[in-house]
């Protein structure tokens, strides 16, 4: 493939074919896409061939080339940003001839006798490091000097925030907001260009009212209903638990649930899970040993408990129960 027919700009990694023309518009979309892919493949191959013809240096990752300066002036997608208007302090400094000078990050703290950061945590001249504040002649008796210092600091911070918002408002009037504020300019209260609130529909209001009414610990059970408000719909199934305190009928319900779980547990292999006769015999032997030790070894024939051989299996459909043989 000859590269002379292409105009290649390696600075922007682009290639152009000024003599190529697509087929007539009457052709199908599939043919146009296929032709565009073929022509794009040729242009990419031309850019790759031109890159490998440049002088390169060897590296562990492979050959590295230095791209020449771009020759094509590409248009800008967005307009140039407008200059930001000067702030109040910049106007005052320009009027008084104050030059901005860079300060060191560290400063000497006279309270502790060490070098500390000028700003941030554990900074120089921190209010927390001052154990005693000397009283002045103009101080009123009974006032807390530490509280006064905190109040003054809060007033300075509030004033600085007010000035910052005012500067942003002035910049928004001329369209010179910073880039990190420009995207949210329509939603900021400082710009004065808030969007008109959209009209909320009836269904959306009902959804909000339902969410607010069920946002309590009782799920809105004891809240007062508004006139015309419908009860919330429970789309999901909720698990029901027995109350912690036994009430009327709760004991029978709990007994039924326990028997249901027990029958389900031993219905498959009742002889392997529970042997009633063996359990009763072990109880009788243990009771006999305990009585002998108490009577001093005298033997007698105590009445033993007879084992009840009723099965724990469920009854059949006909109503008859199965017994062990």
C-alpha positions in Angstrom: 0.0 0.0 0.0 1.4 3.3 -1.0 1.5 6.0 1.7 1.9 8.9 -0.7 -1.8 9.2 -1.3 -2.4 9.8 2.4 -1.6 12.8 4.5 -0.2 11.7 7.8 0.1 13.8 11.0 2.2 11.8 13.4 2.0 14.6 16.1 -1.8 13.9 16.4 -1.5 10.2 15.2 -4.0 10.9 12.3 -4.1 10.1 8.6 -6.3 11.6 5.9 -7.3 10.4 2.4 -8.5 13.5 0.5 -9.2 11.7 -2.7 -11.5 9.0 -1.3 -15.2 9.3 -2.0 -18.0 7.0 -0.6 -20.5 5.4 -2.9 -23.8 7.0 -3.7 -26.3 7.4 -0.9 -28.6 4.8 -2.6 -26.4 2.0 -1.4 -27.3 0.0 1.7 -26.1 0.9 5.2 -24.2 -2.4 5.5 -22.1 -1.6 2.4 -21.2 1.9 3.7 -20.2 0.5 7.1 -18.1 -2.2 5.4 -16.4 0.4 3.2 -15.7 2.7 6.1 -14.1 -0.1 8.1 -11.8 -1.1 5.1 -10.7 2.5 4.6 -10.1 3.0 8.3 -8.0 -0.1 8.4 -5.8 1.3 5.6 -5.4 4.6 7.4 -4.4 2.9 10.7 -1.9 0.8 8.8 -0.4 3.9 7.2 0.0 5.5 10.6 1.7 2.4 12.0 4.1 2.1 9.0 5.1 5.8 9.5 5.7 5.3 13.2 8.1 2.4 12.5 10.0 4.5 10.0 10.9 7.0 12.8 14.2 6.7 14.6 13.7 4.7 17.8 15.6 3.9 21.0 15.5 0.5 22.7 13.9 0.0 26.0 12.8 -3.0 28.2 9.2 -2.5 27.0 10.2 -2.2 23.3 11.2 0.5 20.9 10.3 4.1 21.8 10.0 6.9 19.3 9.6 10.6 19.7 6.6 12.1 17.9 7.2 15.2 15.8 5.2 18.4 16.4 1.6 18.2 15.1 0.9 19.9 11.8 -2.9 20.0 11.9 -4.7 22.6 14.0 -7.7 20.9 15.5 -10.7 23.0 16.5 -11.5 23.4 20.1 -14.6 21.5 21.4 -15.6 24.2 24.0 -15.0 27.9 24.0 -12.1 29.5 25.8 -12.9 30.0 29.5 -13.5 33.6 30.5 -11.1 35.2 32.9 -12.1 35.2 36.5 -12.9 38.7 38.0 -10.6 39.8 40.8 -11.7 39.2 44.4 -12.2 41.9 47.0 -8.8 41.2 48.5 -7.1 41.2 45.1 -8.6 44.6 44.4 -7.6 45.9 47.8 -4.0 44.5 47.5 -3.7 46.1 44.0 -4.9 49.4 45.3 -2.5 49.4 48.3 0.4 47.9 46.4 0.6 44.7 48.5 2.6 42.0 46.9 1.8 38.4 47.6 4.7 36.6 49.1 5.1 32.9 49.8 5.3 31.9 53.4 7.2 28.9 54.8 5.2 25.8 55.8 6.9 25.7 59.2 6.9 28.4 61.9 8.4 28.7 65.4 6.0 28.2 68.2 6.8 30.4 71.2 4.5 28.4 73.5 6.3 25.1 73.1 9.6 26.3 71.8 9.5 24.0 68.7 8.9 24.3 65.0 5.4 23.4 63.9 3.2 23.5 60.8 1.6 26.9 60.0 -1.8 25.4 59.3 -3.6 22.1 60.1 -3.4 19.7 63.0 -0.9 20.6 65.8 -0.3 24.0 64.2 1.7 26.9 65.6 0.1 29.1 68.2 -2.8 26.7 68.7 -5.5 27.7 71.2 -5.4 24.2 72.8 -1.7 24.8 73.7 -2.4 28.0 75.7 -3.0 27.0 79.3 -3.3 30.6 80.7 -4.5 33.8 79.1 -3.6 37.1 80.8 -6.6 39.3 81.6 -6.8 42.8 80.2 -8.0 46.0 81.9 -10.9 46.2 79.5 -12.1 42.7 80.2 -15.4 42.4 82.0 -15.3 40.3 85.2 -16.8 36.8 84.8 -16.2 36.4 81.1 -14.4 33.3 79.8 -11.4 34.3 77.7 -11.2 30.9 76.0 -14.9 31.2 75.0 -14.2 34.7 73.6 -11.3 33.4 71.5 -13.5 30.6 70.1 -16.3 33.1 69.3 -13.8 35.4 67.5 -12.5 32.5 65.5 -16.0 31.5 64.5 -16.8 35.0 63.4 -13.7 35.1 61.2 -14.5 31.8 59.6 -18.1 33.0 58.9 -16.8 36.2 57.4 -14.4 34.4 55.2 -17.1 32.1 53.9 -19.4 35.0 53.2 -16.6 36.7 51.2 -16.0 33.5 49.2 -19.6 33.1 48.3 -19.7 36.8 47.2 -16.7 36.3 45.0 -18.3 33.3 43.4 -21.5 35.3 42.8 -19.5 38.0 41.1 -17.7 35.5 38.9 -21.0 33.8 37.9 -22.4 37.1 36.6 -19.6 37.3 34.0 -19.4 33.6 33.4 -16.0 33.1 35.0 -16.7 30.4 37.5 -13.9 27.9 38.3 -14.1 24.6 36.5 -15.0 22.6 39.6 -18.0 24.9 40.2 -19.1 25.4 36.6 -20.8 22.0 36.3 -23.0 22.7 39.4 -23.6 26.4 38.7 -27.3 26.0 38.0 -27.9 24.3 41.4 -25.8 26.7 43.6 -27.7 29.2 45.7 -25.0 31.8 45.0 -25.6 32.1 41.3 -29.2 33.1 41.3 -29.9 30.9 38.3 -31.6 28.0 39.9 -33.9 25.9 37.7 -37.6 26.2 38.1 -39.0 23.5 40.4 -40.9 20.9 38.4 -44.4 20.0 39.2 -44.8 16.9 41.3 -47.5 14.4 40.3 -50.2 12.9 42.5 -48.7 9.4 42.4 -45.3 10.7 43.4 -46.8 12.6 46.3 -48.6 9.5 47.5 -45.3 7.5 47.3 -43.6 10.2 49.4 -46.4 10.3 51.9 -46.4 6.5 52.2 -42.6 6.4 52.8 -42.8 9.1 55.4 -45.7 7.4 57.3 -43.9 4.0 57.5 -40.5 5.6 58.5 -41.3 5.1 62.2 -40.5 2.2 64.6 -44.0 0.9 64.4 -44.1 1.2 60.7 -46.8 3.9 60.8 -49.2 1.7 62.9 -49.9 4.4 65.5 -49.5 7.5 63.4 -52.4 9.7 62.5 -53.7 9.3 59.0 -54.3 12.3 56.7 -57.8 12.8 55.3 -58.0 10.6 52.2 -54.8 8.8 52.9 -54.8 5.1 51.9 -53.2 2.4 54.0 -49.8 1.4 52.7 -49.6 -1.8 50.6 -47.4 -4.6 52.0 -46.0 -6.1 48.8 -43.6 -8.3 50.6 -44.3 -11.1 53.1 -43.3 -10.6 56.7 -42.3 -13.3 59.1 -44.4 -13.7 62.2 -42.8 -14.4 65.5 -44.3 -15.5 68.8 -44.4 -12.8 71.5 -41.8 -12.9 74.3 -44.5 -12.8 77.0 -47.0 -15.7 77.0 -50.6 -14.5 76.6 -54.0 -16.1 76.0 -53.7 -19.0 73.6 -50.0 -18.4 73.0 -49.0 -21.5 75.0 -51.2 -23.8 72.9 -49.8 -22.3 69.7 -46.2 -22.7 70.9 -47.0 -26.3 71.8 -48.4 -27.0 68.4 -45.3 -25.6 66.7 -43.0 -27.6 68.9 -44.9 -30.9 68.2 -44.9 -30.1 64.5 -41.1 -29.7 64.5 -40.6 -32.8 66.6 -42.8 -35.0 64.4 -41.0 -33.7 61.3 -37.7 -34.5 62.8 -38.3 -38.1 63.9 -40.7 -39.1 61.1 -38.0 -40.4 58.8 -35.9 -42.6 61.1 -37.7 -42.7 64.5 -35.9 -45.9 65.8 -32.5 -44.4 65.1 -33.3 -40.9 66.4 -35.2 -41.8 69.6 -35.4 -45.1 71.5 -38.0 -44.6 74.3 -37.5 -48.1 75.8 -33.8 -47.7 76.2 -34.2 -44.2 77.7 -36.7 -45.5 80.3 -34.4 -48.5 81.3 -31.4 -46.2 81.8 -33.6 -44.0 84.0 -34.6 -47.0 86.1 -31.1 -48.3 86.5 -29.8 -44.9 87.6 -32.7 -44.5 90.1 -32.0 -48.0 91.5 -28.3 -47.2 92.1 -29.1 -44.0 93.8 -31.6 -45.7 96.1 -29.1 -48.5 97.0 -26.4 -46.0 97.9 -28.9 -44.2 100.1 -30.1 -47.3 102.0 -26.6 -48.7 102.6 -26.6 -51.4 100.0 -29.8 -53.2 100.9 -31.5 -54.8 97.9 -35.2 -54.6 97.3 -37.5 -54.9 94.3 -38.6 -51.3 93.6 -41.4 -50.7 91.2 -40.0 -49.9 87.9 -41.5 -47.6 85.4 -43.0 -49.3 82.5 -42.0 -48.0 79.1 -44.7 -46.6 76.9 -44.0 -47.9 73.5 -46.2 -45.4 71.7 -44.6 -44.2 68.5 -44.0 -40.6 67.7 -45.0 -41.1 64.1 -47.8 -39.2 62.6 -51.2 -41.0 62.3 -52.2 -42.4 59.0 -55.0 -40.9 56.9 -57.4 -43.6 58.1 -57.0 -42.5 61.7 -55.2 -45.6 62.9 -51.7 -45.2 64.5 -48.8 -47.6 64.0 -47.3 -49.3 67.0 -43.9 -50.9 67.4 -43.9 -54.7 67.6 
